Amino acid sequence: MGPITNLDELLASDRATVTVRETALVLGVDQRTVTHAISNGELPGIRISRRVLVPRLPLVAMLTAPDKVEAA
C-alpha cells in the first residue's frame, strides 16, 4: 500500500493515522506548513518519539465539514 495522496484515498483508508507527508499531499501544501499547523494547534498531531502523525478521523472531519472559514 502506497502513500495516501488525495481526499478519496484518505476517506477509503482504514488507517488510524497518516504521515505529515501524506497530510501535505492531501492538502496540497508543503510538509513544513503541516508541521507548523500542528505546532500551532490548527491540525491535530500525535508525537511518537521523533515521528509526528496526524489522526485520520479528525482530519477527515475537518476536510468534510460544511465550509467554515475563520476570519484572519
N, CA, C and O atoms as a CHARMM CRD file, in Angstrom:
* protein
*
  288
    1    1 MET  N      0.84800  -1.18000   0.00000 PROA 1      0.00000
    2    1 MET  CA     0.00000   0.00000   0.00000 PROA 1      0.00000
    3    1 MET  C      0.89100   1.24000   0.00000 PROA 1      0.00000
    4    1 MET  O      1.74400   1.40400   0.87300 PROA 1      0.00000
    5    2 GLY  N      0.68600   2.10200  -0.97900 PROA 2      0.00000
    6    2 GLY  CA     1.47400   3.31400  -1.10600 PROA 2      0.00000
    7    2 GLY  C      0.92800   4.43500  -0.24200 PROA 2      0.00000
    8    2 GLY  O     -0.03000   4.25000   0.50800 PROA 2      0.00000
    9    3 PRO  N      1.54400   5.58600  -0.35600 PROA 3      0.00000
   10    3 PRO  CA     1.09300   6.72400   0.44500 PROA 3      0.00000
   11    3 PRO  C     -0.28100   7.23300  -0.00500 PROA 3      0.00000
   12    3 PRO  O     -0.66500   7.09600  -1.16700 PROA 3      0.00000
   13    4 ILE  N     -0.99100   7.81100   0.92700 PROA 4      0.00000
   14    4 ILE  CA    -2.27400   8.44700   0.64400 PROA 4      0.00000
   15    4 ILE  C     -1.96200   9.80000   0.01200 PROA 4      0.00000
   16    4 ILE  O     -1.20300  10.59300   0.57000 PROA 4      0.00000
   17    5 THR  N     -2.55600  10.06200  -1.16400 PROA 5      0.00000
   18    5 THR  CA    -2.20300  11.28700  -1.87700 PROA 5      0.00000
   19    5 THR  C     -3.37900  12.21200  -2.15600 PROA 5      0.00000
   20    5 THR  O     -3.18600  13.33000  -2.63400 PROA 5      0.00000
   21    6 ASN  N     -4.60800  11.75700  -1.86200 PROA 6      0.00000
   22    6 ASN  CA    -5.75800  12.62500  -2.12300 PROA 6      0.00000
   23    6 ASN  C     -6.89000  12.31200  -1.14300 PROA 6      0.00000
   24    6 ASN  O     -6.81900  11.34600  -0.38300 PROA 6      0.00000
   25    7 LEU  N     -7.92100  13.13300  -1.17300 PROA 7      0.00000
   26    7 LEU  CA    -9.02100  13.00700  -0.22500 PROA 7      0.00000
   27    7 LEU  C     -9.76100  11.68500  -0.38800 PROA 7      0.00000
   28    7 LEU  O    -10.15900  11.08100   0.60800 PROA 7      0.00000
   29    8 ASP  N     -9.95200  11.22500  -1.61100 PROA 8      0.00000
   30    8 ASP  CA   -10.65000   9.95100  -1.81800 PROA 8      0.00000
   31    8 ASP  C     -9.90800   8.79100  -1.16200 PROA 8      0.00000
   32    8 ASP  O    -10.52600   7.92700  -0.54000 PROA 8      0.00000
   33    9 GLU  N     -8.59200   8.77300  -1.30000 PROA 9      0.00000
   34    9 GLU  CA    -7.79200   7.72600  -0.65900 PROA 9      0.00000
   35    9 GLU  C     -7.84600   7.85200   0.85900 PROA 9      0.00000
   36    9 GLU  O     -7.88600   6.84600   1.56600 PROA 9      0.00000
   37   10 LEU  N     -7.84900   9.08000   1.35900 PROA 10     0.00000
   38   10 LEU  CA    -7.94300   9.30700   2.79700 PROA 10     0.00000
   39   10 LEU  C     -9.26900   8.78400   3.33200 PROA 10     0.00000
   40   10 LEU  O     -9.31000   8.14000   4.38100 PROA 10     0.00000
   41   11 LEU  N    -10.35000   9.06000   2.61300 PROA 11     0.00000
   42   11 LEU  CA   -11.67600   8.60000   3.03000 PROA 11     0.00000
   43   11 LEU  C    -11.78000   7.07700   2.98700 PROA 11     0.00000
   44   11 LEU  O    -12.43800   6.48100   3.83900 PROA 11     0.00000
   45   12 ALA  N    -11.14500   6.44700   2.01500 PROA 12     0.00000
   46   12 ALA  CA   -11.22900   4.99700   1.84100 PROA 12     0.00000
   47   12 ALA  C    -10.30000   4.22900   2.77800 PROA 12     0.00000
   48   12 ALA  O    -10.47600   3.02600   2.97400 PROA 12     0.00000
   49   13 SER  N     -9.32500   4.90600   3.35100 PROA 13     0.00000
   50   13 SER  CA    -8.34000   4.24300   4.19400 PROA 13     0.00000
   51   13 SER  C     -8.94700   3.78200   5.51000 PROA 13     0.00000
   52   13 SER  O     -9.90600   4.37300   6.00700 PROA 13     0.00000
   53   14 ASP  N     -8.37200   2.71300   6.07100 PROA 14     0.00000
   54   14 ASP  CA    -8.79000   2.25200   7.39400 PROA 14     0.00000
   55   14 ASP  C     -7.68500   2.48900   8.42600 PROA 14     0.00000
   56   14 ASP  O     -7.77800   2.02400   9.56200 PROA 14     0.00000
   57   15 ARG  N     -6.65100   3.21000   8.02500 PROA 15     0.00000
   58   15 ARG  CA    -5.54100   3.50200   8.94700 PROA 15     0.00000
   59   15 ARG  C     -5.97200   4.50500  10.00900 PROA 15     0.00000
   60   15 ARG  O     -6.80900   5.37100   9.75500 PROA 15     0.00000
   61   16 ALA  N     -5.40000   4.38100  11.18200 PROA 16     0.00000
   62   16 ALA  CA    -5.72300   5.30100  12.27900 PROA 16     0.00000
   63   16 ALA  C     -5.03900   6.65200  12.10900 PROA 16     0.00000
   64   16 ALA  O     -5.57100   7.67900  12.53000 PROA 16     0.00000
   65   17 THR  N     -3.86900   6.65000  11.49800 PROA 17     0.00000
   66   17 THR  CA    -3.10800   7.88600  11.33200 PROA 17     0.00000
   67   17 THR  C     -2.53200   7.97700   9.93000 PROA 17     0.00000
   68   17 THR  O     -2.43400   6.98200   9.21000 PROA 17     0.00000
   69   18 VAL  N     -2.15400   9.19300   9.55900 PROA 18     0.00000
   70   18 VAL  CA    -1.43600   9.42900   8.31200 PROA 18     0.00000
   71   18 VAL  C     -0.18500  10.23600   8.64800 PROA 18     0.00000
   72   18 VAL  O     -0.10900  10.88200   9.69300 PROA 18     0.00000
   73   19 THR  N      0.78100  10.18800   7.75700 PROA 19     0.00000
   74   19 THR  CA     2.02600  10.90800   7.99300 PROA 19     0.00000
   75   19 THR  C      1.85900  12.38900   7.66700 PROA 19     0.00000
   76   19 THR  O      0.88500  12.80500   7.03900 PROA 19     0.00000
   77   20 VAL  N      2.82500  13.15800   8.10600 PROA 20     0.00000
   78   20 VAL  CA     2.84400  14.58700   7.76800 PROA 20     0.00000
   79   20 VAL  C      2.94200  14.73700   6.25400 PROA 20     0.00000
   80   20 VAL  O      2.28500  15.60500   5.67900 PROA 20     0.00000
   81   21 ARG  N      3.74400  13.91200   5.60500 PROA 21     0.00000
   82   21 ARG  CA     3.89400  13.95500   4.14100 PROA 21     0.00000
   83   21 ARG  C      2.56000  13.67900   3.45800 PROA 21     0.00000
   84   21 ARG  O      2.17100  14.40400   2.54200 PROA 21     0.00000
   85   22 GLU  N      1.86000  12.64400   3.89300 PROA 22     0.00000
   86   22 GLU  CA     0.56400  12.32000   3.29500 PROA 22     0.00000
   87   22 GLU  C     -0.44500  13.44300   3.51300 PROA 22     0.00000
   88   22 GLU  O     -1.20800  13.78600   2.61000 PROA 22     0.00000
   89   23 THR  N     -0.44300  14.01100   4.71300 PROA 23     0.00000
   90   23 THR  CA    -1.34300  15.12700   5.00300 PROA 23     0.00000
   91   23 THR  C     -1.05100  16.29700   4.07100 PROA 23     0.00000
   92   23 THR  O     -1.97100  16.93300   3.55800 PROA 23     0.00000
   93   24 ALA  N      0.22500  16.57600   3.85500 PROA 24     0.00000
   94   24 ALA  CA     0.61300  17.66100   2.94900 PROA 24     0.00000
   95   24 ALA  C      0.14500  17.37700   1.52600 PROA 24     0.00000
   96   24 ALA  O     -0.32500  18.28100   0.83500 PROA 24     0.00000
   97   25 LEU  N      0.26900  16.13000   1.08500 PROA 25     0.00000
   98   25 LEU  CA    -0.18500  15.77000  -0.26900 PROA 25     0.00000
   99   25 LEU  C     -1.69100  15.96200  -0.41000 PROA 25     0.00000
  100   25 LEU  O     -2.15700  16.50100  -1.41400 PROA 25     0.00000
  101   26 VAL  N     -2.45300  15.52400   0.58700 PROA 26     0.00000
  102   26 VAL  CA    -3.91000  15.65800   0.54200 PROA 26     0.00000
  103   26 VAL  C     -4.31100  17.12800   0.53300 PROA 26     0.00000
  104   26 VAL  O     -5.21500  17.52500  -0.20300 PROA 26     0.00000
  105   27 LEU  N     -3.64300  17.92900   1.34500 PROA 27     0.00000
  106   27 LEU  CA    -3.99000  19.34700   1.44600 PROA 27     0.00000
  107   27 LEU  C     -3.39400  20.20200   0.32800 PROA 27     0.00000
  108   27 LEU  O     -3.83000  21.33100   0.10300 PROA 27     0.00000
  109   28 GLY  N     -2.39700  19.66000  -0.36900 PROA 28     0.00000
  110   28 GLY  CA    -1.75300  20.42200  -1.43900 PROA 28     0.00000
  111   28 GLY  C     -0.84500  21.51200  -0.92500 PROA 28     0.00000
  112   28 GLY  O     -0.72200  22.57200  -1.53800 PROA 28     0.00000
  113   29 VAL  N     -0.20000  21.24600   0.22100 PROA 29     0.00000
  114   29 VAL  CA     0.71700  22.22400   0.81600 PROA 29     0.00000
  115   29 VAL  C      2.05300  21.54800   1.11100 PROA 29     0.00000
  116   29 VAL  O      2.18500  20.33200   0.96900 PROA 29     0.00000
  117   30 ASP  N      3.02100  22.32600   1.51200 PROA 30     0.00000
  118   30 ASP  CA     4.33700  21.81500   1.87100 PROA 30     0.00000
  119   30 ASP  C      4.28300  21.11600   3.22800 PROA 30     0.00000
  120   30 ASP  O      3.45300  21.45800   4.06900 PROA 30     0.00000
  121   31 GLN  N      5.15700  20.14500   3.44300 PROA 31     0.00000
  122   31 GLN  CA     5.22100  19.43600   4.72300 PROA 31     0.00000
  123   31 GLN  C      5.49100  20.38900   5.88500 PROA 31     0.00000
  124   31 GLN  O      4.98600  20.17800   6.98900 PROA 31     0.00000
  125   32 ARG  N      6.27300  21.42200   5.64800 PROA 32     0.00000
  126   32 ARG  CA     6.56200  22.39000   6.71600 PROA 32     0.00000
  127   32 ARG  C      5.31300  23.15200   7.13500 PROA 32     0.00000
  128   32 ARG  O      5.17200  23.52400   8.30000 PROA 32     0.00000
  129   33 THR  N      4.41000  23.38300   6.19500 PROA 33     0.00000
  130   33 THR  CA     3.14300  24.03800   6.51100 PROA 33     0.00000
  131   33 THR  C      2.31900  23.16500   7.44200 PROA 33     0.00000
  132   33 THR  O      1.71200  23.66200   8.39100 PROA 33     0.00000
  133   34 VAL  N      2.29500  21.86100   7.17400 PROA 34     0.00000
  134   34 VAL  CA     1.56100  20.92400   8.03600 PROA 34     0.00000
  135   34 VAL  C      2.19900  20.88400   9.41900 PROA 34     0.00000
  136   34 VAL  O      1.49600  20.94500  10.42800 PROA 34     0.00000
  137   35 THR  N      3.52000  20.78300   9.47100 PROA 35     0.00000
  138   35 THR  CA     4.22200  20.74800  10.76200 PROA 35     0.00000
  139   35 THR  C      3.94700  22.01400  11.56100 PROA 35     0.00000
  140   35 THR  O      3.73500  21.95300  12.77200 PROA 35     0.00000
  141   36 HSD  N      3.94800  23.15700  10.88900 PROA 36     0.00000
  142   36 HSD  CA     3.66100  24.43200  11.55100 PROA 36     0.00000
  143   36 HSD  C      2.21500  24.45400  12.06700 PROA 36     0.00000
  144   36 HSD  O      1.96200  24.91400  13.18000 PROA 36     0.00000
  145   37 ALA  N      1.27400  23.95900  11.26400 PROA 37     0.00000
  146   37 ALA  CA    -0.13300  23.93600  11.67500 PROA 37     0.00000
  147   37 ALA  C     -0.33500  23.01900  12.87900 PROA 37     0.00000
  148   37 ALA  O     -1.15200  23.31700  13.75100 PROA 37     0.00000
  149   38 ILE  N      0.39000  21.92100  12.93600 PROA 38     0.00000
  150   38 ILE  CA     0.30600  21.02700  14.09700 PROA 38     0.00000
  151   38 ILE  C      0.86600  21.73500  15.32900 PROA 38     0.00000
  152   38 ILE  O      0.27500  21.67600  16.40700 PROA 38     0.00000
  153   39 SER  N      2.00000  22.39800  15.16500 PROA 39     0.00000
  154   39 SER  CA     2.62000  23.12200  16.28900 PROA 39     0.00000
  155   39 SER  C      1.70900  24.22200  16.82400 PROA 39     0.00000
  156   39 SER  O      1.70000  24.49000  18.02600 PROA 39     0.00000
  157   40 ASN  N      0.93800  24.86300  15.93400 PROA 40     0.00000
  158   40 ASN  CA     0.03100  25.95200  16.32300 PROA 40     0.00000
  159   40 ASN  C     -1.32300  25.45300  16.80900 PROA 40     0.00000
  160   40 ASN  O     -2.14400  26.24600  17.26800 PROA 40     0.00000
  161   41 GLY  N     -1.56600  24.15100  16.71300 PROA 41     0.00000
  162   41 GLY  CA    -2.84700  23.60800  17.13800 PROA 41     0.00000
  163   41 GLY  C     -3.93500  23.70700  16.08200 PROA 41     0.00000
  164   41 GLY  O     -5.10200  23.43700  16.36800 PROA 41     0.00000
  165   42 GLU  N     -3.56900  24.09000  14.86800 PROA 42     0.00000
  166   42 GLU  CA    -4.54600  24.19800  13.78700 PROA 42     0.00000
  167   42 GLU  C     -4.90400  22.82800  13.21000 PROA 42     0.00000
  168   42 GLU  O     -6.00000  22.64100  12.68200 PROA 42     0.00000
  169   43 LEU  N     -3.99100  21.88500  13.31200 PROA 43     0.00000
  170   43 LEU  CA    -4.21500  20.49800  12.90000 PROA 43     0.00000
  171   43 LEU  C     -3.86800  19.59600  14.07900 PROA 43     0.00000
  172   43 LEU  O     -2.95200  19.89900  14.84300 PROA 43     0.00000
  173   44 PRO  N     -4.59600  18.48400  14.23400 PROA 44     0.00000
  174   44 PRO  CA    -4.25700  17.55800  15.31200 PROA 44     0.00000
  175   44 PRO  C     -2.99000  16.78600  14.96600 PROA 44     0.00000
  176   44 PRO  O     -2.74800  16.46600  13.80200 PROA 44     0.00000
  177   45 GLY  N     -2.20200  16.49500  15.95700 PROA 45     0.00000
  178   45 GLY  CA    -0.97900  15.72600  15.73500 PROA 45     0.00000
  179   45 GLY  C     -0.64200  14.87800  16.93700 PROA 45     0.00000
  180   45 GLY  O     -0.96100  15.22900  18.07300 PROA 45     0.00000
  181   46 ILE  N      0.00900  13.75500  16.67700 PROA 46     0.00000
  182   46 ILE  CA     0.45300  12.85400  17.72900 PROA 46     0.00000
  183   46 ILE  C      1.95100  12.66000  17.56300 PROA 46     0.00000
  184   46 ILE  O      2.41000  12.25300  16.49600 PROA 46     0.00000
  185   47 ARG  N      2.71300  12.94600  18.60600 PROA 47     0.00000
  186   47 ARG  CA     4.16300  12.72900  18.55000 PROA 47     0.00000
  187   47 ARG  C      4.47200  11.38500  19.18900 PROA 47     0.00000
  188   47 ARG  O      4.09400  11.12700  20.33200 PROA 47     0.00000
  189   48 ILE  N      5.15600  10.53800  18.44700 PROA 48     0.00000
  190   48 ILE  CA     5.63900   9.26000  18.95500 PROA 48     0.00000
  191   48 ILE  C      7.13900   9.26000  18.72200 PROA 48     0.00000
  192   48 ILE  O      7.61100   9.09300  17.59800 PROA 48     0.00000
  193   49 SER  N      7.87200   9.45000  19.80200 PROA 49     0.00000
  194   49 SER  CA     9.31600   9.60400  19.73500 PROA 49     0.00000
  195   49 SER  C      9.61000  10.81900  18.85500 PROA 49     0.00000
  196   49 SER  O      9.18600  11.92800  19.18200 PROA 49     0.00000
  197   50 ARG  N     10.32800  10.63200  17.74400 PROA 50     0.00000
  198   50 ARG  CA    10.63600  11.75600  16.85800 PROA 50     0.00000
  199   50 ARG  C      9.64800  11.87500  15.70400 PROA 50     0.00000
  200   50 ARG  O      9.72100  12.81400  14.91200 PROA 50     0.00000
  201   51 ARG  N      8.73800  10.93500  15.61000 PROA 51     0.00000
  202   51 ARG  CA     7.79000  10.91200  14.49700 PROA 51     0.00000
  203   51 ARG  C      6.49000  11.63700  14.86500 PROA 51     0.00000
  204   51 ARG  O      5.99300  11.51100  15.98500 PROA 51     0.00000
  205   52 VAL  N      5.95300  12.39200  13.91200 PROA 52     0.00000
  206   52 VAL  CA     4.67900  13.08200  14.11100 PROA 52     0.00000
  207   52 VAL  C      3.67000  12.49300  13.12900 PROA 52     0.00000
  208   52 VAL  O      3.93300  12.40100  11.93000 PROA 52     0.00000
  209   53 LEU  N      2.51200  12.09500  13.65500 PROA 53     0.00000
  210   53 LEU  CA     1.44200  11.53400  12.84400 PROA 53     0.00000
  211   53 LEU  C      0.17400  12.35700  13.03300 PROA 53     0.00000
  212   53 LEU  O     -0.00100  13.02500  14.05200 PROA 53     0.00000
  213   54 VAL  N     -0.69800  12.30000  12.04800 PROA 54     0.00000
  214   54 VAL  CA    -1.96400  13.03000  12.09900 PROA 54     0.00000
  215   54 VAL  C     -3.08600  12.00000  12.20200 PROA 54     0.00000
  216   54 VAL  O     -3.18100  11.11400  11.35300 PROA 54     0.00000
  217   55 PRO  N     -3.93800  12.09600  13.22500 PROA 55     0.00000
  218   55 PRO  CA    -5.07200  11.16800  13.32600 PROA 55     0.00000
  219   55 PRO  C     -5.99200  11.33900  12.11200 PROA 55     0.00000
  220   55 PRO  O     -6.40400  12.45200  11.78800 PROA 55     0.00000
  221   56 ARG  N     -6.30700  10.22200  11.44600 PROA 56     0.00000
  222   56 ARG  CA    -7.06400  10.27300  10.19200 PROA 56     0.00000
  223   56 ARG  C     -8.49300  10.77700  10.38300 PROA 56     0.00000
  224   56 ARG  O     -8.94000  11.64200   9.63100 PROA 56     0.00000
  225   57 LEU  N     -9.21100  10.26100  11.36200 PROA 57     0.00000
  226   57 LEU  CA   -10.62900  10.63400  11.50300 PROA 57     0.00000
  227   57 LEU  C    -10.83300  12.12200  11.80000 PROA 57     0.00000
  228   57 LEU  O    -11.70100  12.73700  11.18100 PROA 57     0.00000
  229   58 PRO  N    -10.07000  12.73000  12.72200 PROA 58     0.00000
  230   58 PRO  CA   -10.23600  14.17800  12.90200 PROA 58     0.00000
  231   58 PRO  C     -9.88100  14.97700  11.64200 PROA 58     0.00000
  232   58 PRO  O    -10.50300  16.00100  11.36100 PROA 58     0.00000
  233   59 LEU  N     -8.87600  14.50700  10.88200 PROA 59     0.00000
  234   59 LEU  CA    -8.52000  15.18800   9.64000 PROA 59     0.00000
  235   59 LEU  C     -9.65500  15.07700   8.63000 PROA 59     0.00000
  236   59 LEU  O    -10.00100  16.06000   7.97500 PROA 59     0.00000
  237   60 VAL  N    -10.23500  13.89000   8.50000 PROA 60     0.00000
  238   60 VAL  CA   -11.37800  13.69300   7.60500 PROA 60     0.00000
  239   60 VAL  C    -12.53400  14.60400   8.02500 PROA 60     0.00000
  240   60 VAL  O    -13.17100  15.23400   7.18100 PROA 60     0.00000
  241   61 ALA  N    -12.79900  14.67000   9.31500 PROA 61     0.00000
  242   61 ALA  CA   -13.88500  15.51700   9.81500 PROA 61     0.00000
  243   61 ALA  C    -13.64900  16.98700   9.45800 PROA 61     0.00000
  244   61 ALA  O    -14.57900  17.69700   9.07300 PROA 61     0.00000
  245   62 MET  N    -12.40700  17.43100   9.58700 PROA 62     0.00000
  246   62 MET  CA   -12.08100  18.81500   9.25200 PROA 62     0.00000
  247   62 MET  C    -12.29100  19.08700   7.76200 PROA 62     0.00000
  248   62 MET  O    -12.76400  20.15800   7.38300 PROA 62     0.00000
  249   63 LEU  N    -11.94000  18.12100   6.93000 PROA 63     0.00000
  250   63 LEU  CA   -11.99400  18.31900   5.48300 PROA 63     0.00000
  251   63 LEU  C    -13.38900  18.12500   4.89200 PROA 63     0.00000
  252   63 LEU  O    -13.68000  18.61400   3.80000 PROA 63     0.00000
  253   64 THR  N    -14.24000  17.41600   5.60900 PROA 64     0.00000
  254   64 THR  CA   -15.57500  17.14600   5.07000 PROA 64     0.00000
  255   64 THR  C    -16.67500  17.93400   5.76500 PROA 64     0.00000
  256   64 THR  O    -17.84500  17.81500   5.39900 PROA 64     0.00000
  257   65 ALA  N    -16.32100  18.73300   6.75700 PROA 65     0.00000
  258   65 ALA  CA   -17.30100  19.56100   7.45500 PROA 65     0.00000
  259   65 ALA  C    -17.80400  20.64700   6.50700 PROA 65     0.00000
  260   65 ALA  O    -17.09100  21.06000   5.59200 PROA 65     0.00000
  261   66 PRO  N    -19.04100  21.10800   6.73200 PROA 66     0.00000
  262   66 PRO  CA   -19.52600  22.23000   5.90800 PROA 66     0.00000
  263   66 PRO  C    -18.54900  23.38900   5.99700 PROA 66     0.00000
  264   66 PRO  O    -17.91300  23.60700   7.02800 PROA 66     0.00000
  265   67 ASP  N    -18.44000  24.12400   4.91200 PROA 67     0.00000
  266   67 ASP  CA   -17.47900  25.23600   4.85300 PROA 67     0.00000
  267   67 ASP  C    -17.62100  26.14400   6.05700 PROA 67     0.00000
  268   67 ASP  O    -18.69900  26.65200   6.36500 PROA 67     0.00000
  269   68 LYS  N    -16.49900  26.33100   6.72300 PROA 68     0.00000
  270   68 LYS  CA   -16.44800  27.21500   7.88000 PROA 68     0.00000
  271   68 LYS  C    -15.10600  27.90800   7.82400 PROA 68     0.00000
  272   68 LYS  O    -14.08700  27.34200   8.21900 PROA 68     0.00000
  273   69 VAL  N    -15.10600  29.12500   7.33900 PROA 69     0.00000
  274   69 VAL  CA   -13.87600  29.88700   7.18500 PROA 69     0.00000
  275   69 VAL  C    -13.78400  30.87400   8.33100 PROA 69     0.00000
  276   69 VAL  O    -14.72200  31.62300   8.60400 PROA 69     0.00000
  277   70 GLU  N    -12.62600  30.86600   9.00600 PROA 70     0.00000
  278   70 GLU  CA   -12.41100  31.81000  10.09200 PROA 70     0.00000
  279   70 GLU  C    -11.76800  33.05900   9.53900 PROA 70     0.00000
  280   70 GLU  O    -10.86900  32.99200   8.70000 PROA 70     0.00000
  281   71 ALA  N    -12.22800  34.18900  10.00800 PROA 71     0.00000
  282   71 ALA  CA   -11.64400  35.46100   9.57900 PROA 71     0.00000
  283   71 ALA  C    -10.27000  35.63100  10.19500 PROA 71     0.00000
  284   71 ALA  O    -10.05100  35.29900  11.36000 PROA 71     0.00000
  285   72 ALA  N     -9.35200  36.14800   9.40700 PROA 72     0.00000
  286   72 ALA  CA    -7.97200  36.34600   9.88000 PROA 72     0.00000
  287   72 ALA  C     -7.85500  37.61300  10.67200 PROA 72     0.00000
  288   72 ALA  O     -6.77100  37.94500  11.15100 PROA 72     0.00000
